[in-house]
C-alpha cells in the first residue's frame, strides 16, 4: 500500500534523528547536567572530563524486575521511573542486550530479563524519553554470551557460514529498524558480547576461525551502517589482564578488515588486573589502529550481603582482588577511578558503562516465593526453562540474581549515594575525610613459630587513603593456634568503632622460593621442549590457588605443548621431605603430566597428575624424599599435551619436612 507523502517524510526524518548522535563520535546527548550534591560521599574531581564523555549504565533487566514487583525510588525516597533517576544522576547512555530467541518451545523465558528485541524497544523508548542514548548490545545468541560461551541461536544452528552471515545481517537490520521506527535514539551498536576468540558458534581455534568470525562481524556492521549510519560500531572483548590476547584481537580485526569504530573491554577489578594495565592495553589498541576505546562493563560491590537467598558472585573471602572496601563509598571510588582512567590515562577513551546497576533482588523472605518470580518473569539470572538451550550451565545453576550486592540501588529499590558519582565526578564533592572501613589483615606463620597479632590495622578513608589505627582483637586464643598444627583461623576485632578481621594461616616451612609465583619467574626455570603459544606468569586471581599469580600455558596446535618447570632448592639440610605441586586446565587430549624430584641432576621419582576442567585443581605429592649431606635437590613438573588448545595453570609448589 502506498503511504501518503507526509508519512514518508516523517518516517525519513525519524530515521535520521533516531540514529544520529550529536557529532561524528556518538557524543552523549546534549542534555543539561543536573546539580547533584551529597553530604556523605567523597568524590575527587576528575579533571579534563569532557561534557560528552559517556557515563553509561547497562539496565537490561528492568522490565522483568518491575513485572516481579520491584519499584525504584530516588535519593529522597520518591518513586520514579528508574531511567529518570539514572538520567538525573548523570547517566547519559543506556546499554541493553538483545538475545535472538530467549524462550523455549512452550514460550517460557530463559531468564536474565528475557532480553529480546521487544524488551530493548521498551527500554530504548524510556531512555530516549529522559535524554539518554542507547547502546544496542547484540549477543547473537539465544542466551548469555561471554568468553566461555558463544552459542549459535537455535534458528541458525544448521546454517553454513554464508547462510549464517546473511541471517545475522538481516536480523541486525530488522532489529535496528524496529528501534528507529519506535523513535529510539541509538548512538552505538555492539556486534557481539565478550567475543574472546569465539562468536555466534564460531571458534578461532577451528579451521578458518578468525576469518569466519570476522565475516559475521562485518555482516553486523554492514547492517548498522545502512540503518544507523552515524552510530558507532563496537567490538567487545574481556580479560584485559591478558595483554597478548588483546594485541591478537586487534591484529585479527585489522587483518580481516573489520568495519568498526570502538574497541571495548570489560573490566571487573576482582579478576581483570590493574587499572594501569587496562589503560596500557587499550591505549596500545587506540594508537596502533586509530580506534576509540571504552569500558563496556564494570561493577563493584557495596556490601557482601545477599538479599534474595540465592547467593552472590562476589562476597568476602575467596579468590578475588578486593581493591576497595565493600561499602557505598568504596563502590563510588571504584567508579570514579574507572572514569578517570579512561578519560585521562587512556588514549581515545570515550566512556564507561556500569553493568546492571539496577538489577536488585525480587521477592521476599522465602526462596520458594522468589523462585516463582524468577521463573514467571525471568528476573533471575536464568530460569529452569533455559536448560533446553544451555543444559550444562543454566540448566544446572539457574536461579536468582548473583549481582544484587553490586547494584546502585539498595534491596528496597532506593538509589544509593554511590549513584551520584557519575555527576559528582565532573565537579568533585568534598566531605569530612573519615574512616570508611578497616582493611582485612592476612598473616602467615610457620608451624612452631610464635603467633603475634598486630597492634594496628589500616583504616581506609573515604578518599581511599590508608591510616594505621589501634585495634582490639576479640577472643584470640593464641596458644591454641600455636599448638593446633597446620590450620587456618579467622580472628575478629574492632578498630575505630568498625569491625576488623584477621585471617591467619599456620603452615609448615616451605623451602621453595616464590612458591606461589607472586614474585614472577624468580627461582624457577622453564624449559619449552616444543614451541607453543604461551608459557609464563599470569596475574589473574580467579585462576590462582594462592595470591593473584600462577604459571600459565596454552598451545593452539595439537601436539605442541611440552615443557618442564623446575626449581633448584638452595641449602637444603639433610632430612626427609615431601614435595607437592598443583595444576588445573583442560583440552589436553592425551597427556603425560607428572611432578618429579631430581637428586644431583638425576630424576629419582615421579608422581603422575592430570588436567581436566576449569577450576578443578589436581595436586601431585611426592613423599619421603631423602636428602643426604651434600645432595643437590631440584623439584619440578613435566607437562605434555596432545590436544589442540591445551591449557593449564600451575600453582602452590610446596617442599616441607616430612612428619
Phi and psi in degrees as a GROMACS rama.xvg file:
@    title "Ramachandran Plot"
@    xaxis  label "Phi"
@    yaxis  label "Psi"
@TYPE xy
-74.8392  132.019  UNK-2
-88.9833  149.716  UNK-3
-59.1649  148.393  UNK-4
-58.2046  -37.3047  UNK-5
-60.9761  -41.0125  UNK-6
-64.4327  -39.4154  UNK-7
-63.3074  -43.4996  UNK-8
-64.9223  -40.3696  UNK-9
-65.3924  -41.1297  UNK-10
-64.0178  -40.261  UNK-11
-64.4457  -40.947  UNK-12
-64.6767  -40.3127  UNK-13
-63.1152  -42.3093  UNK-14
-61.4666  -41.3485  UNK-15
-68.2714  -39.7096  UNK-16
-80.2504  -33.0795  UNK-17
-67.284  -29.3574  UNK-18
-112.093  11.0137  UNK-19
-105.548  107.913  UNK-20
-67.0494  173.273  UNK-21
-67.0766  -17.3024  UNK-22
-152.342  -171.992  UNK-23
-77.3024  -2.2763  UNK-24
-112.593  25.6157  UNK-25
53.0855  50.7491  UNK-26
-56.3656  153.948  UNK-27
-64.1694  153.881  UNK-28
-56.5089  146.338  UNK-29
-85.1227  69.5433  UNK-30
-111.175  149.252  UNK-31
-62.1547  142.338  UNK-32
-76.8176  134.333  UNK-33
-82.2714  142.812  UNK-34
-82.2308  91.4399  UNK-35
-99.0491  135.402  UNK-36
-131.231  163.919  UNK-37
-148.991  137.521  UNK-38
-91.3496  -8.21439  UNK-39
-124.117  -16.672  UNK-40
-97.9715  125.991  UNK-41
-93.6579  120.677  UNK-42
-134.103  114.903  UNK-43
-74.0295  132.811  UNK-44
-60.174  138.167  UNK-45
-91.654  111.104  UNK-46
-69.8968  158.764  UNK-47
57.2901  31.0406  UNK-48
-88.4616  111.546  UNK-49
-65.4454  149.203  UNK-50
-62.3982  -29.4134  UNK-51
-94.9618  12.1121  UNK-52
-61.7515  135.298  UNK-53
-80.9681  119.521  UNK-54
-109.233  94.4397  UNK-55
-105.099  160.289  UNK-56
-141.334  124.745  UNK-57
-80.0637  120.988  UNK-58
-138.14  56.4504  UNK-59
-81.0301  -21.7527  UNK-60
-93.5908  -1.45685  UNK-61
-54.2074  -50.4272  UNK-62
-57.4325  -42.0368  UNK-63
-65.2842  -37.974  UNK-64
-65.7849  -43.9733  UNK-65
-63.4992  -39.4563  UNK-66
-62.7845  -27.4753  UNK-67
-85.0969  1.45544  UNK-68
106.493  0.0659844  UNK-69
-71.2076  137.416  UNK-70
-124.732  149.007  UNK-71
-116.08  144.617  UNK-72
-132.942  145.57  UNK-73
-78.2394  -173.542  UNK-74
-64.6031  -24.5251  UNK-75
-87.7825  -2.01655  UNK-76
88.9158  12.5295  UNK-77
-88.7859  127.373  UNK-78
-68.8371  132.173  UNK-79
-146.925  167.364  UNK-80
-61.7378  128.134  UNK-81
-61.2493  -30.4095  UNK-82
-71.332  -28.3388  UNK-83
-67.3754  -42.3043  UNK-84
-61.5473  -43.1554  UNK-85
-61.3231  -46.22  UNK-86
-60.8159  -41.4363  UNK-87
-66.0899  -19.5161  UNK-88
-102.988  17.5328  UNK-89
99.2545  -2.41572  UNK-90
-72.6734  131.106  UNK-91
-122.219  -0.378252  UNK-92
-140.931  138.993  UNK-93
-114.861  132.216  UNK-94
-104.438  131.866  UNK-95
-134.607  129.192  UNK-96
-85.2298  152.928  UNK-97
-131.599  125.185  UNK-98
-104.201  145.988  UNK-99
-61.1231  -55.125  UNK-100
-149.761  77.5193  UNK-101
-82.4538  51.3149  UNK-102
-141.587  149.157  UNK-103
-84.4169  -176.708  UNK-104
-62.9967  -23.3386  UNK-105
-92.0019  5.23205  UNK-106
83.0262  13.3766  UNK-107
-86.3131  132.02  UNK-108
-73.6953  147.822  UNK-109
-75.2801  -17.5643  UNK-110
100.841  -165.038  UNK-111
62.6279  23.2302  UNK-112
97.2444  -3.50306  UNK-113
46.0631  56.8576  UNK-114
-82.1251  77.1481  UNK-115
-95.843  -173.16  UNK-116
-65.5135  -35.2527  UNK-117
-62.7886  -39.984  UNK-118
-62.1456  -42.5659  UNK-119
-64.4137  -39.7892  UNK-120
-63.6574  -44.3382  UNK-121
-61.0576  -43.1704  UNK-122
-68.8366  -43.5195  UNK-123
-59.76  -39.2066  UNK-124
-65.8184  -40.1616  UNK-125
-69.5238  -40.2627  UNK-126
-61.8006  -45.3608  UNK-127
-62.9773  -39.2529  UNK-128
-56.3259  -35.6684  UNK-129
-104.294  25.4842  UNK-130
80.1434  19.0003  UNK-131
-111.506  145.219  UNK-132
-85.7418  168.257  UNK-133
-115.479  132.738  UNK-134
-100.105  112.863  UNK-135
-88.0462  116.855  UNK-136
-108.596  93.7783  UNK-137
-79.4099  121.22  UNK-138
-85.4491  -22.7102  UNK-139
51.3479  50.2569  UNK-140
-155.836  164.728  UNK-141
-88.0421  -6.68636  UNK-142
-154.635  -164.591  UNK-143
-51.1262  133.122  UNK-144
-117.106  131.303  UNK-145
-156.119  -177.893  UNK-146
-57.4281  -27.3233  UNK-147
-97.404  0.211122  UNK-148
-156.643  112.199  UNK-149
-133.284  79.4965  UNK-150
-90.4717  140.534  UNK-151
-68.3996  137.911  UNK-152
-56.6393  147.436  UNK-153
-53.0955  -42.4638  UNK-154
-69.4808  -15.5041  UNK-155
-108.82  5.49363  UNK-156
-61.585  -35.7793  UNK-157
-99.2758  15.2308  UNK-158
-87.1086  147.072  UNK-159
-78.7482  176.598  UNK-160
-64.3448  -35.217  UNK-161
-71.1178  -39.4688  UNK-162
-65.7966  -41.8686  UNK-163
-65.1611  -38.8099  UNK-164
-61.8008  -42.7693  UNK-165
-68.017  -39.7669  UNK-166
-64.1656  -40.3451  UNK-167
-64.8755  -43.3469  UNK-168
-60.0201  -48.5879  UNK-169
-64.4637  -42.0388  UNK-170
-63.7263  -45.8881  UNK-171
-61.4868  -46.2662  UNK-172
-60.6401  -43.3853  UNK-173
-65.8277  -43.8386  UNK-174
-63.7711  -44.0416  UNK-175
-65.079  -36.1436  UNK-176
-64.5229  -41.8527  UNK-177
-62.3543  -40.6143  UNK-178
-65.0137  -45.5267  UNK-179
-68.0558  -36.6399  UNK-180
-63.4618  -27.3273  UNK-181
-84.4917  0.398163  UNK-182
83.7805  16.6283  UNK-183
-76.6658  135.949  UNK-184
-88.1723  95.8189  UNK-185
-91.157  124.463  UNK-186
-107.103  -30.3056  UNK-187
-145.393  151.897  UNK-188
-131.959  125.801  UNK-189
-99.5463  124.148  UNK-190
-96.5825  88.8148  UNK-191
95.4317  159.791  UNK-192
-127.831  117.978  UNK-193
49.443  59.2891  UNK-194
-86.4095  61.0882  UNK-195
-74.159  77.4553  UNK-196
77.723  14.7634  UNK-197
-154.942  152.774  UNK-198
-167.165  122.122  UNK-199
52.9678  43.4558  UNK-200
87.2738  -9.86063  UNK-201
-93.8179  142.222  UNK-202
-121.398  137.943  UNK-203
-64.6305  -24.1108  UNK-204
-75.7153  -16.276  UNK-205
-80.6918  167.116  UNK-206
-60.2603  126.04  UNK-207
68.4835  23.7472  UNK-208
-55.7424  -58.492  UNK-209
-67.5096  -32.4438  UNK-210
-62.8868  -41.6659  UNK-211
-70.5325  -42.4104  UNK-212
-60.1791  -47.3361  UNK-213
-72.2386  -27.1401  UNK-214
-61.1422  -43.3607  UNK-215
-66.1933  -41.7235  UNK-216
-59.8344  -42.5446  UNK-217
-67.7079  -30.4901  UNK-218
-65.4849  -40.8877  UNK-219
-65.2763  -43.0531  UNK-220
-62.7349  -37.7378  UNK-221
-59.0444  -42.4122  UNK-222
-64.6108  -39.6338  UNK-223
-62.9422  -46.1023  UNK-224
-61.7726  -31.697  UNK-225
-78.6635  -41.748  UNK-226
-91.4908  -38.234  UNK-227
-128.432  72.4344  UNK-228
-62.5427  -20.7872  UNK-229
-99.8458  -2.06362  UNK-230
-78.6603  149.014  UNK-231
-82.3258  140.569  UNK-232
-95.0624  127.331  UNK-233
-114.736  135.327  UNK-234
-115.213  135.217  UNK-235
-124.923  131.641  UNK-236
-129.765  170.365  UNK-237
-131.36  172.155  UNK-238
67.275  60.4434  UNK-239
-68.1739  -12.6634  UNK-240
-64.9932  -17.8627  UNK-241
-96.0286  80.5094  UNK-242
-58.8445  -38.3872  UNK-243
-62.1923  -37.4372  UNK-244
-64.5444  -42.1392  UNK-245
-64.0751  -38.5672  UNK-246
-62.0669  -40.6451  UNK-247
-64.6642  -42.4555  UNK-248
-60.6989  -45.8231  UNK-249
-60.29  -41.7793  UNK-250
-64.4421  -42.6707  UNK-251
-67.3264  -40.3794  UNK-252
-61.9949  -38.3579  UNK-253
-72.4085  -45.4376  UNK-254
-60.7297  -40.9141  UNK-255
-93.0504  10.1178  UNK-256
54.8294  51.3786  UNK-257
-70.8116  132.928  UNK-258
-87.1676  98.1045  UNK-259
-149.408  165.33  UNK-260
-116.005  -33.2413  UNK-261
-126.884  126.862  UNK-262
-95.6229  112.847  UNK-263
-109.98  149.207  UNK-264
-131.055  144.842  UNK-265
-78.4888  149.905  UNK-266
-149.377  103.836  UNK-267
-112.401  115.417  UNK-268
-63.3573  -18.8575  UNK-269
-62.4465  -29.6116  UNK-270
-128.505  -21.7298  UNK-271
-103.31  25.9124  UNK-272
80.5267  -163.118  UNK-273
-90.3587  160.518  UNK-274
-65.0824  -32.6895  UNK-275
-63.282  -41.8455  UNK-276
-65.8105  -41.4434  UNK-277
-57.4933  -49.5323  UNK-278
-64.1939  -33.6028  UNK-279
-67.0216  -49.1094  UNK-280
-69.3023  -37.4324  UNK-281
-70.9854  -37.9084  UNK-282
-64.0796  -36.1558  UNK-283
-65.4429  -41.0094  UNK-284
-62.0304  -45.983  UNK-285
-60.8007  -44.4931  UNK-286
-77.2844  -35.0031  UNK-287
-71.0308  -39.0136  UNK-288
-117.247  5.64558  UNK-289
54.7716  52.1296  UNK-290
-116.904  153.377  UNK-291
-76.2096  153.936  UNK-292
-134.753  155.954  UNK-293
-160.972  169.842  UNK-294
-101.087  117.104  UNK-295
-89.8775  -17.5703  UNK-296
-149.884  131.936  UNK-297
-157.908  160.642  UNK-298
-168.169  168.893  UNK-299
-156.83  146.231  UNK-300
-78.6761  138.732  UNK-301
-99.7417  -8.33289  UNK-302
-158.084  158.435  UNK-303
-94.1916  -3.22244  UNK-304
-73.0317  149.071  UNK-305
-103.491  139.436  UNK-306
-119.416  -0.904019  UNK-307
-127.448  12.2037  UNK-308
65.5666  23.472  UNK-309
-110.646  -31.4591  UNK-310
105.047  151.427  UNK-311
-114.298  152.796  UNK-312
-63.5833  -38.4647  UNK-313
-117.185  131.162  UNK-314
-155.048  -173.073  UNK-315
-69.1832  146.795  UNK-316
75.1095  -177.06  UNK-317
85.6299  174.859  UNK-318
-86.959  67.1104  UNK-319
-132.814  159.148  UNK-320
-89.8532  123.697  UNK-321
-103.693  86.7208  UNK-322
-73.6008  -25.8079  UNK-323
-137.814  159.559  UNK-324
-64.3407  154.179  UNK-325
-83.2865  72.6052  UNK-326
-136.388  167.928  UNK-327
-61.6426  -41.0308  UNK-328
-66.6509  -40.8066  UNK-329
-61.9083  -40.7547  UNK-330
-61.1176  -45.0696  UNK-331
-64.4196  -38.814  UNK-332
-63.8828  -38.9884  UNK-333
-61.0263  -47.0636  UNK-334
-62.8867  -44.2049  UNK-335
-60.5375  -46.2865  UNK-336
-66.6113  -33.9321  UNK-337
-62.8953  -46.2236  UNK-338
-61.8535  -45.675  UNK-339
-62.3982  -40.258  UNK-340
-62.0886  -46.5647  UNK-341
-72.6392  -38.2433  UNK-342
-76.577  -37.737  UNK-343
-116.354  -16.9818  UNK-344
-119.663  4.88799  UNK-345
-126.039  130.775  UNK-346
-66.7837  130.87  UNK-347
59.047  29.6697  UNK-348
-75.44  126.114  UNK-349
-113.537  -11.027  UNK-350
170.493  175.046  UNK-351
-137.532  135.534  UNK-352
-115.828  126.879  UNK-353
-85.9431  138.287  UNK-354
-92.195  120.781  UNK-355
47.7056  50.9717  UNK-356
-68.6577  -7.9688  UNK-357
-103.891  1.68632  UNK-358
-85.7255  93.9209  UNK-359
-109.48  175.335  UNK-360
-72.5513  155.573  UNK-361
-118.93  161.74  UNK-362
88.9868  -152.968  UNK-363
-142.915  -124.201  UNK-364
-89.8689  -10.4001  UNK-365
-119.386  142.781  UNK-366
-61.8322  -39.4042  UNK-367
-62.283  -42.411  UNK-368
-65.206  -40.662  UNK-369
-65.3008  -44.055  UNK-370
-59.6686  -38.4655  UNK-371
-60.3238  -37.1716  UNK-372
-72.5017  -42.1095  UNK-373
-59.1923  -42.8698  UNK-374
-69.4156  -42.0187  UNK-375
-74.8659  -41.8134  UNK-376
-110.251  -5.99603  UNK-377
74.1172  29.1716  UNK-378
-90.8051  -2.70068  UNK-379
-93.5523  176.74  UNK-380
-66.7392  -30.443  UNK-381
-157.679  146.288  UNK-382
-100.797  168.938  UNK-383
-63.8416  -23.1777  UNK-384
-68.8108  -18.1886  UNK-385
-70.4262  -12.1447  UNK-386
-58.9748  -29.3061  UNK-387
-60.4986  -38.1077  UNK-388
-96.8561  -36.8805  UNK-389
-131.933  70.2981  UNK-390
-67.146  -28.9248  UNK-391
-83.0984  -17.113  UNK-392
-120.026  -76.5099  UNK-393
-59.8705  -35.2203  UNK-394
-64.7893  -21.9924  UNK-395
-102.051  -35.2769  UNK-396
-116.818  18.2618  UNK-397
-56.4144  153.711  UNK-398
162.857  -148.278  UNK-399
-85.9912  -153.213  UNK-400
-90.9354  124.925  UNK-401
-96.9623  5.69607  UNK-402
-127.413  16.7863  UNK-403
-60.8713  -27.6109  UNK-404
-80.68  1.28701  UNK-405
-110.966  5.54341  UNK-406
-72.3751  170.046  UNK-407
-106.69  18.0886  UNK-408
-132.588  146.388  UNK-409
-77.5435  -178.726  UNK-410
-65.3488  -17.7286  UNK-411
-95.9046  3.1939  UNK-412
90.1457  6.39618  UNK-413
-86.4494  137.001  UNK-414
-61.6344  132.878  UNK-415
-78.3981  156.597  UNK-416
-60.1437  -29.2914  UNK-417
-63.1635  -22.0063  UNK-418
-63.0154  -25.5382  UNK-419
-70.9413  -13.3621  UNK-420
-62.2259  -29.0382  UNK-421
-63.8588  -36.2196  UNK-422
-84.0527  -40.4335  UNK-423
-69.6153  -24.8253  UNK-424
-59.5575  -25.5998  UNK-425
-75.3523  -24.6711  UNK-426
-129.503  -15.1462  UNK-427
83.4049  159.972  UNK-428
-152.314  115.201  UNK-429
-105.75  124.623  UNK-430
-128.068  174.908  UNK-431
-58.5975  129.761  UNK-432
-84.2611  73.9512  UNK-433
-89.8173  170.883  UNK-434
-69.9882  136.097  UNK-435
-103.462  -33.3972  UNK-436
-164.625  169.189  UNK-437
-106.863  129.596  UNK-438
-69.2947  136.459  UNK-439
-63.2886  146.308  UNK-440
-110.542  130.153  UNK-441
-118.473  123.97  UNK-442
-127.488  142.807  UNK-443
-126.098  132.133  UNK-444
-126.982  143.334  UNK-445
-73.0227  145.829  UNK-446
-58.3573  128.744  UNK-447
93.7662  -12.1412  UNK-448
-87.499  155.95  UNK-449
-68.1298  144.759  UNK-450
-104.368  126.494  UNK-451
-129.501  122.223  UNK-452
-82.2133  144.677  UNK-453
-69.0018  151.761  UNK-454
-85.918  -18.5178  UNK-455
-132.623  157.994  UNK-456
-133.384  167.019  UNK-457
-89.4922  123.173  UNK-458
-87.6606  128.416  UNK-459
-91.279  118.721  UNK-460
-80.1166  166.949  UNK-461
-58.1701  -32.887  UNK-462
-85.3332  6.65965  UNK-463
92.3026  -11.3446  UNK-464
-72.5212  163.932  UNK-465
-119.076  140.148  UNK-466
-133.323  132.069  UNK-467
-75.4011  130.45  UNK-468
-135.054  155.302  UNK-469
-62.9492  149.331  UNK-470
-131.387  145.459  UNK-471
-114.697  121.873  UNK-472
-93.488  140.471  UNK-473
-104.215  132.52  UNK-474
51.309  45.2532  UNK-475
-93.2447  101.611  UNK-476
-87.076  85.298  UNK-477
-63.483  -40.5994  UNK-478
-61.6311  -40.5585  UNK-479
-66.084  -37.8021  UNK-480
-68.3734  -37.7628  UNK-481
-68.6159  -28.4193  UNK-482
-103.742  4.64978  UNK-483
-89.3997  4.3083  UNK-484
74.8863  -162.453  UNK-485
-70.6325  120.954  UNK-486
-167.778  169.827  UNK-487
-122.883  141.847  UNK-488
-132.863  152.131  UNK-489
-122.551  123.382  UNK-490
-115.805  132.616  UNK-491
-107.134  157.304  UNK-492
-159.892  -167.781  UNK-493
-139.825  145.402  UNK-494
-151.717  123.657  UNK-495
60.6479  30.1601  UNK-496
78.9253  9.10846  UNK-497
-121.869  157.684  UNK-498
-71.6469  141.193  UNK-499
-125.365  147.525  UNK-500
-133.286  134.871  UNK-501
-123.741  123.907  UNK-502
-99.9594  123.117  UNK-503
-117.125  131.392  UNK-504
-120.794  122.73  UNK-505
-105.204  123.926  UNK-506
-143.073  158.158  UNK-507
-67.0737  151.867  UNK-508
-58.7855  127.706  UNK-509
-99.9319  120.739  UNK-510
-87.1901  4.31822  UNK-511
-92.9268  140.547  UNK-512
-78.7842  139.768  UNK-513
53.1456  51.3516  UNK-514
-67.1559  -23.7883  UNK-515
-115.142  16.0597  UNK-516
66.3334  19.4449  UNK-517
-68.8659  -20.8502  UNK-518
-98.4878  23.2522  UNK-519
75.3466  -130.133  UNK-520
-84.7014  -6.69731  UNK-521
-51.6206  126.938  UNK-522
87.7958  -16.2723  UNK-523
-110.631  147.144  UNK-524
-124.49  122.161  UNK-525
-103.678  134.966  UNK-526
-122.573  105.161  UNK-527
-80.424  103.935  UNK-528
-71.0187  -36.4359  UNK-529
-118.183  168.832  UNK-530
-93.9427  123.467  UNK-531
-145.985  -177.54  UNK-532
-76.6619  -47.7426  UNK-533
-137.764  131.769  UNK-534
-154.323  110.51  UNK-535
165.967  -172.099  UNK-536
-74.1069  135.584  UNK-537
-122.691  134.05  UNK-538
-102.087  93.2845  UNK-539
-154.127  104.262  UNK-540
-62.6453  -35.5845  UNK-541
-68.748  -16.4022  UNK-542
-105.322  12.5001  UNK-543
-111.13  148.819  UNK-544
-80.9784  -40.8307  UNK-545
-132.869  138.196  UNK-546
70.1777  -150.054  UNK-547
-114.97  -11.1452  UNK-548
-117.601  160.236  UNK-549
-161.7  172.688  UNK-550
-92.2942  132.484  UNK-551
-122.272  144  UNK-552
-140.133  151.234  UNK-553
-159.954  137.142  UNK-554
-136.52  125.517  UNK-555
-71.2447  -37.3402  UNK-556
-87.0421  159.824  UNK-557
-71.1174  148.606  UNK-558
54.6313  36.6783  UNK-559
-113.077  -23.3541  UNK-560
-83.9434  116.193  UNK-561
-158.61  124.051  UNK-562
-163.895  166.642  UNK-563
-124.025  150.439  UNK-564
-129.726  121.136  UNK-565
-141.411  150.018  UNK-566
-135.098  131.668  UNK-567
-85.0349  126.569  UNK-568
-85.518  122.545  UNK-569
-87.1308  134.225  UNK-570
55.997  43.2181  UNK-571
-79.1924  125.596  UNK-572
-74.9346  153.768  UNK-573
-56.8805  139.459  UNK-574
162.156  -171.569  UNK-575
-114.794  133.468  UNK-576
-133.828  160.666  UNK-577
-119.035  142.085  UNK-578
-127.575  136.335  UNK-579
-140.956  154.35  UNK-580
-150.654  145.282  UNK-581
-115.552  148.045  UNK-582
-146.751  145.518  UNK-583
-141.778  158.69  UNK-584
169.666  -162.383  UNK-585
-168.325  178.189  UNK-586
56.8342  31.1015  UNK-587
-79.6826  -20.9827  UNK-588
64.3529  -142.04  UNK-589
-74.2679  125.222  UNK-590
-124.746  157.5  UNK-591
-133.391  104.543  UNK-592
-132.08  128.546  UNK-593
-154.375  148.435  UNK-594
-82.1009  146.352  UNK-595
-141.504  160.796  UNK-596
-129.021  133.905  UNK-597
-109.431  141.271  UNK-598
-124.362  118.248  UNK-599
56.0524  38.5747  UNK-600
90.9315  -3.03544  UNK-601
-117.748  136.926  UNK-602
-68.0819  124.453  UNK-603
-109.169  -17.5571  UNK-604
-161.18  145.604  UNK-605
-133.79  150.377  UNK-606
-133.943  120.144  UNK-607
-72.6089  154.601  UNK-608
-147.666  -168.194  UNK-609
-156.119  169.224  UNK-610
-119.985  144.663  UNK-611
-130.033  -76.49  UNK-612
-138.125  168.561  UNK-613
-56.6982  133.473  UNK-614
69.0845  14.3372  UNK-615
-105.084  96.2376  UNK-616
-82.1708  142.148  UNK-617
-123.486  133.08  UNK-618
-115.469  123.549  UNK-619
-96.9623  129.262  UNK-620
-122.189  126.537  UNK-621
-104.696  118.744  UNK-622
-104.48  155.024  UNK-623
56.6495  52.5201  UNK-624
-82.6597  121.895  UNK-625
-97.3377  122.82  UNK-626
-111.807  115.809  UNK-627
-93.7062  169.09  UNK-628
-57.8332  126.786  UNK-629
89.2957  -8.32794  UNK-630
-69.3544  143.705  UNK-631
-107.339  118.118  UNK-632
-107.697  132.817  UNK-633
-126.685  148.42  UNK-634
-129.795  155.121  UNK-635
-171.154  -171.321  UNK-636
-139.111  138.146  UNK-637
-109.79  133.328  UNK-638
-131.796  128.283  UNK-639
-139.254  126.683  UNK-640
-130.441  135.298  UNK-641
-91.484  -22.1438  UNK-642
-74.7101  146.738  UNK-643
-69.0351  146.016  UNK-644
63.6745  26.3312  UNK-645
-64.0729  137.53  UNK-646
-146.696  162.181  UNK-647
-172.529  167.073  UNK-648
-131.099  135.544  UNK-649
-119.794  132.702  UNK-650
-154.417  169.034  UNK-651
53.0236  67.1028  UNK-652
-88.3287  123.197  UNK-653
-130.78  129.034  UNK-654
-128.323  112.759  UNK-655
-140.31  168.981  UNK-656
-67.1489  137.52  UNK-657
-72.2136  146.399  UNK-658
